Structure formats: structure tokens, C-alpha cells
Amino acid sequence: MIVEAAFLIVREGEQSRFEEDFKTAGQFIGSINGYLSHSLQKCIEQNNKYLLLVNWRKLEDHTIGFRQSSQYQEWKQLLHHYYEPFPVVEHFEMVVQVKK
């Protein structure tokens, strides 16, 4: 499994609209082969900062399967205008995991 991670800085005053549009955008990413799950978390210290985490089966499911799809175009149209600056997206793989 690969985790896609991005800090999203949303333009001030647009957080509520962004959160609503993000809920709608979930249908686009969720329809991609290799998609497993995603979450959006809001920063406590900075109310216009979010953490997006997406779990993919493999890297190419995101970089090719999603980014080269018509669903990505819908996602982009719905969400990308909120970001200031545009986020850096990175991918991670598990090294150590501890559960209680």
C-alpha cells in the first residue's frame, strides 16, 4: 500500500465551501482502480490548513490511473482553485507500524 499525502492550504474564508466540494469530489477519486480510502483532516492551529491522506494499492494507481483519468479532471475543476499555494503531493510506504 502507498499513502499519498498533501498539506492543502485553502484561501482564507473559503474553508466551508472547500469542505463541501471535497465531499462531492470523493466520488471521483473513489471510482479509480487501486483506490483504497482517503481522509481529510483539518489543522487545529491553522484553520485553513488540511492534511489529505489517500491510500492506494500501488503508486501507479495514483500517478497514472487517477492523474490521467477524466475523474481527475473533475476533481481538479472542483478543488484546485481553493489552494494557495498549490500543494506538494508526496507518496510514502510503510517502514514501521505499531498498533495497540
N, C-alpha and C positions, 0 to 999 in steps of 0.2 A: 504494500500500500504506500502511496505517496500523499503527502499533505502539501497542498498549495496554501500559502499564507501571504496575506497582504494587509498592511495598515492602510485604511482608507480615511483620508481627511476630507470631510464634506464641508462645502461652503456654509458659513455661519447662517443660521436662520432657515436652512433647508433640511434639517435633520428629520423632521416628521414626514415630509414628502419623500425623502430618500428611503426611509424605513418602509413606507407603504409600497413604493415602487420596487424595493428589494424583495418584498414578499411576492409580488407579481413575477419578478424576474426568476424566482426559484423554479418555476415550471420549465424555463428554457434550459437551465443548466442540468436540472434533474432528468431531462429526457435523453441525455448523452450516454452512449455505451461506455461503461467503465466508471461512471459516476457512482459514488457510494453514499456520500452525505455532505452536508455543509452546515456551518453555523456563522452567525454574525453576532459579534459581541461589541457592546458599547463601552468606551473608556469611562471610568468614573472620574478621573482627574481632568479630562478634556472632553467636553460633551459633544464635540463634532468629530471625534476620532473613533474609528471602529476597527475591529480585527475580523477579517474574513478568513475562515479556515474551510477548505474543501478537501475531502478525502476522495482520491482517485485510485483505481486499481493499479494503473501504471502511468508514468509521465506522459506518454504519447496520447493517452485518453484526454488529457487537458490540452497539451500543446498542439496536437493535430486534430483529434476528434472534436473538441469543443471550439478551439480558436479558428478552425477552418470551416465551421458549420454556419448554416443560416440562423440557428438558435443563438450563436454568439453575436450575430448582427443585431438581433432583437435585444439581447442583454445589453450590448454596447449602447444602443439607441436609448434604452430606458435608464441606464445608470451612469454612463461615463461623464455626462455633463455636470454631475454633482461634485466631482473630485477636483480639489485644488490644494496641492499639485496632484498630478496623475500618479497613482501608486506604483511602487515597485512590487512585482509579484515574484515570489521565490518558492522553491519546491524542496521538501525535506523528506528524509526517510528515517525510520526508527533506528536508533542505536541502542538505547536503553529504555525500558519501560518498567515501572514499579507500580503495582496496584495493591491496595489494601483490601 
